[in-house]
Amino acid sequence: RKARCVSTVLPSAMHAIHGTPSVELSRLAAHLGLQGRLVAKLEYLSPGFSKKDRIARQIIEEARADGSLAPGQPVVELTSGNTGTGLAIVCAALSHPFVAVMSRGNSAERARMMRALGAEVVLVDQCEGSLPGQGSGADLRRVSEVTEALAAERGAFRADQFELGGNARAHLQHTGPELLAQTRGAGLSIDAFVDFVGSGGTFAGVATALR
């Protein structure tokens, strides 16, 4: 069979978000002694290497559509790396300055990646007693406070992945239907869906689509 490909040249990396392939993990299923078939969705093939690209596109497009994000208005959000990378890609494509706010306890590599994508990265010092490379609850509260202050100071739109419904809708409208179409196309039905939970958007959105 021919390799999977997009049938046109996309106008930007943002337009490559969504449509990741699913693959059957037959050898792993056999190794684990599973009776059923195991399928994985390859979200690492998104432009920013993460499923968080989906919510970045959804949140920004919805905000532009309802007028809460004006053309050229800055966007600010706290991140440990993945959401910020997705927002850097989407904001660059749509000409919005993006400011990512991160704890110094998060990955320095992710900070470099966001800067390479055109984002401004604001690093927030960890609280006293926090372990280097490990963000604590107090560190996250400090990052949230800095994010809110920057959004107010710059008149920016806060792309709040924990509060905005676009997080779950990205997966309700795209990830879930993609899984259903891909598995049905292979003659499979989905009996169980497994995901790691961060903000909960993927789990909520895909579960609703599957129901």
MOZI-V891335 format. One record per run of one state. SS is the DSSP state (H for helix, E for strand, L for the rest). FROM is the first residue (numbers start at 1). TO is the last residue. If there is no record, write none. Layout:
ss: (SS SS)
from: (FROM FROM)
to: (TO TO)
//
This chain:
ss: (L H L E L H L E L H L H L E L H L E L H L E L H L E L H L H L)
from: (1 13 17 22 25 26 33 39 42 43 46 52 67 75 79 82 94 98 104 108 117 120 125 137 155 157 159 166 186 201 211)
to: (12 16 21 24 25 32 38 41 42 45 51 66 74 78 81 93 97 103 107 116 119 124 136 154 156 158 165 185 200 210 211)
//
